[in-house]
Amino acid sequence: MDWRPVRTTAAGRRSPLAVLDPSPGWERVLLAEVARIAGVVRAAVANWRRRHDNFPDPVAGTSVHPQFDHRAVVAWLLDHDKIEVPPDRHSPRWSRPGQVAPRSGSASTTRG
């Protein structure tokens, strides 16, 4: 994915992700996937939903398994400093603020 549009989006724009095309199959995510993106447990995401009125509303799914728009969730996570744009534009993973990127071939041990 090309991260240049995200890095060059002017401050104050609604979402830097609006300029990106979503990857196939990434349109909707469950709470577990939101947790994986943010590097936290699912319960943390459930708490964010309860505590933040502006957390994205579900776009599909059920009350037990709501599905969220991937782009809206990532934009919310960025706006609330839960994740950062990867320093390497070829990286498929988001990073958490202050997290050191793992070396290739090693697993990250940082947990939220």
N, C-alpha and C positions, 0 to 999 in steps of 0.2 A: 504494500500500500504506500502511496506517495503522501508523506506527511507535510510537504511544503505548504499546501493551502492552510493547514492548521496553524503552522508557525507564523505565517504571514498575514493572518486575518487581523484586521484592525480592531483595537480595543473598543468595546461597546457594541460590537455586532452580536446578534442574537445567539448564534452558535457557530463556532468555526467548523463544526462537522457538517453544516449545511452544504458545503462545497464538495464533500466527499460522496462517492457512490458507495452504498453498502455492498459488502460481499454477499454473494448468494447464500441464503440460509441464515443470515444474521439479522433479518428484519425484526424478529421477536426473540426475547430471551426470558427465561424463568428466573426466579429469585436466586436459585443456585448459581446460575451463570453470571448474574450481577455480582454475587459474592466472589466468584472466581476472578472476574475482571478487576474488582477492587482489592483482592487479596485478603478478604475477611471471611468470616463464617456467615452462613445464611441468616442467623439470628440478628447479626449486626444490620443487615439490609432490612429485615423486618422492623427493627427499631428505627431506622432512618425513615421508613414509610410512615410510621406512627408519629414521629417527632417533627418531621418537615412537611408542612402543607404543600410545598412546591415539588415534592418528589413526583416523578411522572406517574400519571394514572395508567392502569392496565389498558391495553388495546385489544386484548383477546384473552382466552383461557377461561378459567372458572374462579370462584372466590377462594378455592383451596389452592389452585395452581394458576395464578394470574400470569399473563404474558405481557411483557413490556416492549415498547419500541426501543430497539438497540441504540439508535442514534440519540434519542431523548435521554436515555439512561446515561450514556457516556457523557453527553453534554452536562447533565446534572452532576455527575461525579467530578468532572473537570471544574465546574463552577464552584463546587464545595470542597475543593482541594483534597478529594479522596484518591485521585489518580493524577498522573502527569503524562504529557505526551512523551513517548519514548525518545531517548536521546539519539538513537540510531533509527533513521527513518525506515529502515528495512525490517525493523523488529516487529514481530506480530503481537507482542505483548505490551500492555499498558504498564506503567510503573507507579508505585506508591510514592508520595512525597518523601524524600530523604532515603529512599531505598537504593541500595547499590545493586546495579544490574549483575545477575549471576554470570559467571564465565560460561562460555559455550560448553555444553555437555554436563554442567553441574546444576543441581536443583536449588531453587531459592528456599531458604529456611525462614524468611520473614513471614510472620503471621499477624493478623490484626485482631 
